[in-house]
């Protein structure tokens, strides 16, 4: 086992995609897990799979942008020594509409999933993590943070905000390894949603994402998760304040 053995890690977005793959990888490395998702059924299944690897795993269903849910994640982590780190992998895309076509509800959901949930995790977990050797806070960034792409405007803006928030946290909490992780171009439900997008800018979005698939550029969630897990299991402090990319 590596440095994550018997350390407690919170993972959001754990019911599918990279978050799910990361939970399984971290369990295999000996981590105790507190997993979060809004989808109760899939979250329960991945929690069982992680427990089957011999690790303690707790599932907390709900929206991590809600203060009570974020607090519950940290409370559960305290049951096994307190949070050693968190990985904020949750996010929403809603591809297709032009910016002015996107409903207020969906705009708020996109920003809540990436930005507000990340802030809630920092707010609740960082005070417990400060002073712990090897503690880390990982925020999932994206190349979209630097991209102008009609049809995913809110997502691009939210990822830019999330990445900048992480850099602010890195400056304010230098004793916690704060990392922006850009997971690469991964075959997830977001990719499939983009290939099936509907709305005023849908044709542009579908073309871009279908071309990515046809060029064979997609990697698996497991490949992306393994890259991050290796860093967290070794010395995450080396990447404090940095943006790293799967590769």
N, C-alpha and C positions, 0 to 999 in steps of 0.2 A: 504494500500500500504506500501511497505518497502522503503529502502533507495534508490532504483532505480527510484522512481517516479519522472518524469520530468527530468531525467538525460539522456544524449545522449550516446548511445553505438553503436560502429561500429562492425559489424559481417561479416566476410568473409566466403565463402563457404555456403552462406545462402539459396541457391536454393534447397537444398536437404539434406537428412540425419540429422545428429545431428545439423548442422548449422541452418537448416530450423526449426527443433523442438525448438531450443534455441531461435530463433527470436520470435516465437509464445509465448513461455513462458515469455520472457522478456517483450513483449508487454503487456501481462496479468498482469505483475507486475508494469506497469506504465511507462516503459522506452520509450524514444524517440529513434528511430532506424535509422541507416544508414546501409543498407544492400548491400553486394557485392557478385557477382558471375560472371563467364564468360558466363553463360547461360541466355540470356535475357528473354525468355518466362517464365521459372519456377521462375526466380527472380521477375518478375512483378507480378506473381500470389501470391507469399508469401508476397510481399509488400502490396498487396490489402488485404490479410487476416489479416495482422497486423494492417493496417489502420482501418479495420472493428472493431477492438477491441477498437477503440477510440484514438489511439495513432498516432502521426506524424511519418511517415515512408518514407524514401527516398531510392530509388534503384539506385545504380551505377554499371553499367555493365562494365566488363573488367577484366583484369589480374592484381591483386593487386601487383604483382612483378614489374609492370611498375610504374615508379615514378609519371607520370601524373595521373594515376588511384588512387594511394595511396593519392596523394595530393588532388584529388577531394573528396575522402571520408572525409578527415579532413575539407575541405572547407564546405561541406554539414553539417558536425557536428557543425561548427561554426555558422550556421544559427539558431541553437537552443541552443546556450549557450556554444558551444565548446565540444569536446569529453571528456566524463567522464571516458571512458574506451573502450578497444577493445578486441574482442575475435577472434583470428586467427584460424578458424576451417577448412580452405581450405587445400586440400592435394590431391596428385595423387599417384597411386600405380603402374600401368602397370605390373601386375604379370605374371610370366611364364618364361621369358628368363633368361639364365645365364647372369652374369654381362657382359661378353664379347659379348653377343648377342644383348644387349640393344642398340638401336640406340643413336647417340649423341643427336638428337633432344629430344627423350624421357627422357634421362638422365638429360638434362638441364631442361626439364619441371618439373620433380620430385623435383629437388633442388630449382627451382624457386618458385614452389607452397608452399613449406614448409619453406625454409630458406630465400630466397631473399624477398619474400612477407612479411614475418615476420619482416625482417630488414627494409623494406620500411615503414611498419606501425609504427614501433618504431621511425624511423627517422622523419616521418611526424607528428605523434600524441603525442609522449612523451613530447616534449617541451610545448605543450598546456596543458598537464595533470598534470605536476609537480606543487605541492603546493595545489592541489585540494583534499580535504578530501575524502577518500574512492575511489580515482582513482585506476584503475587497468589495467593491460595488461596481457591477457591470451593467452598462446601458446598451441595448441593441441600437446601433446607429444604422445608417444606410447611405449608399452612394446617392440616393434620392435627396439627401440633405443638400447636395450641390447641383441638383438636376432641375432643369425646367422641362417638365413633361406634362402637356395638356392631358387632363383626365385623372391625374392623381395629385392635384395641387395641394390639397389639405394634408395629405400624407407627406409630401416633400417638405412642406412648411413645418409640420409637427416633428419630423425627424431632425430638421435643422435646429429647432428649439430644444429638443431633447439632448442633442449632442452638445449644444452650448451650455445647457444646464449642467451637464456632467463636467464640463471643463470648469465651470464656476465651483462645483463641489470639490473638484480636485484641488483648487486653490485654497478652499476653506477648510478642508479636512486632509492635510498632507500625510497624516498617519494611517489613512485608509487608501488602498490602491484603487483609484477610480479610473475605470477603463471604458472607452467607447469601443464596442465590438461591431464591426461591419461583417456580417456573416457570409457574404458572398451572394452569388445568384443561385438560389436554392429552390429545388422543386418542392414547393409547399402549396397550401390552399390559396395563398395570396397570388402566386403565379397563375394558378388555374383561374382564379377570379378575374385577373387581368386579361387572360386570353379569351374570357367569355364576357367581357365588359359590355355594359349598355349605357347609353347616354350620349350627349352631344359630342363628346371627344372620344367616344368608344373606339371608333375605327382606328385612330392613331394609336391608342393604347394596345389594342389587339395586335396590330401589326408589329409594334416594338417587341411585345412579349412572345409572340409566335416566332419571330426571327431569332430571339434568344434561344428558344427551345430547338429550333431547326438547326442552329449552328452548333448544337451540342455543348452549350456553355453551362448548363445546369449541373450543380452538384447535389448530393443527397443531404437530407437533414443530419444524418449520422456523421457524414464527413465534416460538416461545419461544426457540429457539436463537439466532435473529438478534438478538433483544433483548439477550441476554447478550453475544453476540459484539461488538456495537457498543460496549458499555461497556468490555469488556476491551481493545478496539482503540483506545480513546480514553484515558481517564484513570481506571483502576480505583481509584486512591488516594482519589478523591472519596467512595467508598462504603465506606471502611474501617470495620469494626465495625458496619455497617448490614445490615438485612434489606431486600432489594429484591424487587419483584414484577414479573412480566412485564406489560407494558401499553403 
